[in-house]
Amino acid sequence: MSDADSGRARAALDRAADRLLDASVGERIAIATASTALALLIGLIVVALAGYDAAEFLGNVAVGAFGDANALARTLKFTTLFVLTGVAVAISFRAGVFNIGVQGQFVVGGFATVVTILWLAPLLPTGAVGGVLLMLLGTASGIVAGGVYAAIPGALKAYGDANEIVTTIMLNFIATGVVGYFVDGPFRGEGNRAPNTARIPEYVSLPRIVFDVPDFSVVGLAVTLAVVVAIAWFLARTRYGYDMVTSGHQVAAATFSGVNAKQTIVATMTLSGMVAGVAGALFAIMIQGYYSDPSGIGTYGFDAIAVSLLAANNPLGVVPAGLLFGGLDSAGSHLRINSDVPVQLIDGIIGLVVLFVAAPELFRMAAARTGLGGDN
């Protein structure tokens, strides 16, 4: 490539970076929405080229996501987890810290919740009162565990200049391996064939309101929405939330204004991990009722990255983004059973959505970090 061609390519990148860096939150959400629609359109074209009925496939997607009460409950169940883990990612991303370890914090939080409930159940009364107490104490344990686990890479970044992307990814594998060892060893339930902990008591469960299904309660969804509102208010309306965002993006400016940037980075990661711990607790109490090998529980913490990017890292925007991903996951479960479309093709379409959603926002974030753009 000649110098002239390189210059033109660089100028084009600078223009694109300037446009994305200057985009408002609404414009970024619009870009992500258009990217999602384009990914689904391409997915339907691929389905048609593979010899399947694209219209029937699209109909099955709608039925699988919202076709009846069971489908809607399944969608809202997945949405609950995607929203919470998406908010966990959004907290750190908005503050310029890349917490790729939400999956590990989710796993640690859920495991801590189950272990706490199993340990305390013999010491507390049974029935509704005991169940509520155990859920509150178990969730508190999950929040603390998730927060502490996220604080580790936060401290490494703040005081050791370690790359948080690398450390959080490594800690994901450590969480999966260690918790997997525990549920297959010291904490394995007596007589369990599979590597699972003992089941928590039946009275430790969220009430079945609206949907009579065993693994979803609108109470869990209500808790999720309350967390979203609280985090959005905290980041936008409090001094500490402002300090978090400033410390991540402009360390020098934050330090000059009297903010301890290093401590704030650790606090940001800790808060992110605490929200992931809430997601892990809800997963353990509302969905599983025990804890199993984390390698098979789903990749909610990883998918949350795309959820947050789709919402332009806005906690309130994570709600519709989480609903979209919840619907896609629910539809995928339905299609695997009720459609002749290969599972790999379904997963590929979901992957297209993730790729198309993530690409513009990742480019914008990379431009902000590297100085790409004519105005930088």
Secondary structure, DSSP 8 states (H G I E B T S, - for coil): --HHHHHHHHHHHHHHHHHHHT--HHHHHHHHHHHHHHHHHHHHHHHHHTTS-HHHHHHHHHHHHHSSHHHHHHHHHHHHHHHHHHHHHHHHHHTT-----HHHHHHHHHHHHHHHHHHHGGGS--HHHHHHHHHHHHHHHHHHHHHHHHHHHHHHHHHH---HHHHHHHHHHHHHHHHHHHHHTTT--TT-SSSB-----TTSS----S---TT--HHHHHHHHHHHHHHHHHHHHSHHHHHHHHHHH-HHHHHHTT--HHHHHHHHHHHHHHHHHHHHHHIIIIIISS-B-GGGS--HHHHHHHHHHHTTT-TTTHHHHHHHHHHHHHHHHHHHHH--S-HHHHHHHHHHHHHHHHHHHHHHHHHHHHT-STT-
